[in-house]
Amino acid sequence: MMKKVLVFGMTENPGGIESVIMNYYRNINREVIQFDFLCNCRTIAYEKEIESLGGKIFSVTARKKNPLEFRKQMNDFMKLHAKEYDAIWVNVCSLVNIDYLIFAKKYKIPKIIIHCHNSDNDGNQIKKLVHLYNKNRIEKYATDFWSCSDAASPWFFGQKIIHSDKYKVIPNAIDVEQYERNDEVRIAMRKKYQLEDKIVIGHVGRFHFQKNHSFLIDIFEQLARRNDKYRLILIGQGALENDIKKLVAQKSLEKKVIFCGVQSDTSEFYQMMDCFVLPSLFEGLGIVALEAQACSLPCVLSDQVPSIVKVNDNVSFLSLKADLNKWADTIEYYTSHSDLCLENHMQESIFSIKKQTDFFERLLL
């Protein structure tokens, strides 16, 4: 008999959580397991693909927009549909809202999974207090506790949960073949963006303080002073995008920084890059660093990115307290030694979706 799983975590932005969910959805045996999606926005990323794979999409009002309407719609939805599902898989960056778990237990969905995808939140003190309060009570509602990495888990779960058999690390696995180096695509993309003879630094991430774009611009300013051929491409969208554009203008870097916007498929953009940089203030894992490594790119990451993300040899972790020149030196070293990592170990790693799908299916079943 087919198992049905209700999935929460998709938004309109094709970001990290959305990528993880879709990578597993594309690769599971959909004759045995089928996903439906519950969201709190009008449209979600990959909507057409989800429907083509057999998934249904349901929408409720976001709690922050209208708490009363949210509760009414959740009650109505669960009364009508909860009995159809063998499990609910809730993917979140914090425990500010655990109502999806509470409703799932109230309406007796047998398997209730909470999946941690981050190691901190946005710094809002009220949210931190709510997160801490909910951290101490989620064991009453969830049956399974998943995390993107052991490094992220202490912020999300108590030690009792972490040391229980209900806790599992689920690798943020990717389709490695989708991102493998392709010189034809590289040539075409660099030509499209007029970057044929340039040294291209790349970053993929929403414009949010977590991703530390302002620090990245400061690093790039150092590189641009050293060599006029350096260019920076930024893929993503977010609340701070205009602030970063203003910072770029203040530093007179408008002709050297390219804002590529949000992209549902980033694989072609990695092909353009000569080095990938992720100076995040915190990360649960950092799936974009895996995608970059699948493309054989050298990666310069902050030491707040979990070290487990390092698969290939050409990956460096630097302190955010380090001098900007240290960051620039490391990037410059990688971009001037393009032969440093000819071996790509992503296919054999735990982050290959082909290696993880069976494990994932067993946990759901």
N, C-alpha and C positions, 0 to 999 in steps of 0.2 A: 504494500500500500504506500502511495506517495505521502511524504511528510511535507507539511506546509509550514513555512517560517515567515513571521511578520518582522520586517526590518525597519528600524528607525535609525536615522542618521544622515539621510540624503538631504542636501539643500540645493539651491539653484547654482551654487558655485562648485565647479569640478575640482575640488581640492583633495587633500590627502585622505580623509576619511572616505569620501566618495570613491576615490580610486581603489582603496582597499576593498570596499564592499563590492564594487563592480568586478574587480579582478577575480574574486571568489565566485561571484554569480556567473560570470562567463565560463568558468571552468568546472563547476560542480556538475554532477550527473542530474540534469533537470528532469529525468524520468523518475528519479527517486526523491529528489528534494526540489521544491519550488518556493521561490521568494515572492512575497507581496510587500509593498512599501507603504509605510505610514509616514506622512511628512506634515510640517506646519507652514508650508509656503505654497503658493499657487502652482508653480512649476518647479521641477527639479532637474538637475543635470542628468544627462543620458536617458531622458524620458522615453524617446522613441525606441532606443535600444532595449530598455527594460520591457516595454510592451511587446517588442518583437521576440523577446526571449520568454514570453508568457507571463510576465509579472503584472499584477494589478497595482495601481497607485491610488491611495486614499489620502485625503487632505483634511486636517482639522485646523482651526484657528490657533495661532501661536499663543501660548499662555501669557506672554508679556504684552500682547496687544489687547487681549480681553480675557482675563482669568475665568470669569463666569461662563462665557461662551465656550472656552476651551474645555472646561469640565463637563459642560452639557454635551458637547460634541464627542468627547472621549467616552462618556457613559453610553451615548447612543451607538457609537461605533462598536464598543466592546459587547454591548447587549446583543447586537446583531451578528457580529463576526468572530468573537473570541473563541467560540467552540470549533471554528474551522482550523485553528492553528495548534500545532504541536509545540511550537516554541516562538518566543519573541527575542530578537537580537537587537539590543539597544546600544548604539554607538555614539559616544559623547566625549567631549573634551573636559568636562567637569561634572560634578554632582549637584549643580545648582537646581536642576529640575529632575527629580526621580519619579515624577507622577506616572510616567509610562510603565515603570515597574509596579507601582502601587495599583494601577488599574489592571495590569496583567494578572496580578495575584488575586485581586478582588473577583475577577471574572475567570479565574482558574485555568489560565494557560499553563500547561504542565512544566515547561522549561523556560525559565526567565533569565536571560543572559545580559549582563552589563559588561560592556567592553570599553576599557580605558584607552584613550588615544592621546593623552598629553600628560606632562609632568608638572604643570602649574596652570594658573589662569591669567586673566588680564590685569591683575593687580588691584582690582576693585575690592575694598575691604569687606563690604557687605556680602559680596559673592563668596569671598573666602570663608566667611563665617557660616554661610548657608552650606557651602561645600563641606566644611568640617562637621556640621550638624548631621548632614545626610550621610557622610562617610561612616558615622557611628551607628547608622540604623539600616543601611541597605541590606544587611544580612537577613533582615526580617522579610524582605521582598524578593530578592534575587535568589536563584538556585545555582547559578554558575557565574564565575568571575574571571573575565578574560582581560589580558593586557597586551599592548603592543611591545612592551619590553619590561624586564625586571626593574630597570632604572626608573621607569615611570610609576611603578606600582605603589611605592610607599606613600606617595602624595594622594593616591586614589583609594587605596584599600588599607585596612588595619592589618597588623601582623598576624592576627588569628586567621584572617582570610588567606593571606599570602602563603601561610604554611599549611593550608588545608588542601585536600584533594579536589576541592571545588575550583581552585585557582589554576589557570593555564595561560601560558604565553602563546599568543597566536601571531606568528610572524607576519609583518606587512608585506606579503609576497607580491611579486610583480611578474608580468609576462616578459621575461628577459629578452626573448626574440624581438619583441616590439621595439625595443630601444637599442638593439645592437648596432654598432657602427656601420654606416652606409655612406660611402664616399660620393655616390651619385647624388643622394639627397643633400649631403653636405655642400656640394658644389652649387646645386640648384638653390638652396636656401640662402647661402651666402651671396649669391648673385642677386636674388630677389631683394635682399636688404642692403645691397651695395656694400658688402663686407668682404669682398674677395681677397683683399690684401691686408685685412685687419687682424688684430689679436683680440679675440672675442671672449670676454668674461660673461658668465651667465648666472642667473638666479631665477628660481621658480618659487613663488610663494605669495600668499595674499598680503595686501598692504595693511599690516597689523603690527602693533608695537613688538610682538613676539619675534617677528622675523628680522627686526633691527635694520631696516633699510637705510636709515640715516647713517649708521656706522658703515654700511656697505658703500654708500656714496663717498664717505670720507676716505675709505680705502682706495676707491677708484680714482679719486682726485689725485692721490699720490702716484698711482700708476700713470695717469694721463700726463702728469708733469714729466715723468721719466721718458715716455715714448708716445708720440702723437698717434701711433697706430692702434692704441688700445680703445676698445669699445665695450660698452656694458649693455646687455639686453636683459630686461626685466619682464617676466611673464607673470601675470596675475592681476587681480583687482582688489579693491578694498577701501575702507574709510580713509586711510591715510595717503591715498594715491596723490591727491592734489598737493598735500604738504610736501611729499617727496619731489614732485615736479617743481615746486617753488624752490626747494633746496638745490635742485639741479640747476635751475636758472640763476640762483644767487652765486653759484660757483662757476657760472659760464660754461656749463658742460652740456648744454642742450643738443649740440651737434654730435655728441659722443655717447649719450645715453638714450637707448631706444626703449620706449614703453610699448610692449607688444600686446597688452591687454590680456584678458582671460582666454585660455585656449582649452578646448575640450580634449585635444590630443597634443600633448607637448613633445612627443617623440621626435618630430622633425626639428624642433627648436634646439634640442640637445645636440643635434648633429652640427649645428652652426658653431657651437662653443669650442673654445680651447681650454677652458678651465671653469669649473663650477664652484661657486662660493655660497656658503650658508652660515652667516654669522648670528644665528638665532640666540635669543636670551634663554630659551628653554625649548625642548622638544621631547615628545614621547618617544619618537624614534627618528623620523626624518626620511620619509619614503622617497622624497625627491633626490636625496643623496644616493639611494639605491638605483633609481632610474639613471642618474648621471653615470654611475659606475658601470651599469649595463652597457652604456655607450662608450665605455673605456676612458671616460674623462677623468683627469686629475681633479680631486676635490679638496678644497680648503674649508674646514668646518670649525665652528666654535667648539670649545671643550664642554659646552652645555648640550651638545648632541651626543646621545649614548654611543659609547665606543663600539658596541656590537654592530653598528652600521658599517664599520670598515670591513670590506671584503677584499678589494684589490689593494695592491701595494702603494699606489700613488694617491694616498689619502692622508692628509695632515689635520691635526686638531690644534687649534691655537686658543690661548686665553683671550677673552674680551678685554682684559686689562693690559694686554701686550701693546707695545707701540705700533702705531699704524704702519710704520716702515717694516716691521716684522711681518705683518700680513702681506704687504706689497712685495717684500722680498721673496716670500714663499710662493706667491702667485707668479711672480716673474720667473722664478726658478723653474716651475712646472711648464710655463708657456714657452720657455727657451729650450726645454728638453722634452720634445714631443715623443721621444722613444722610451720614456721612463716606464711605461706600463703597457707592454705588448700582450701580456697574458691577462685574460679576463676570467675571473673565477665565479662570476655570478650564476652561471648555469648550475654549478655544483653546490651552491650555497643554500642555506635554509630559506633564503628569500626568493627562490624560484617557485612560482605558482605551481609548476608541474610536480614539484616535490611535496608541496603542502596541502594540495586539494584533498587527498585521501584522509589525512589527519583531520582536516577541518570537517569533512563529511562524517567521520566517525564520532566527533564531538557533538555534532548536531543530532545525530541519530541515537 
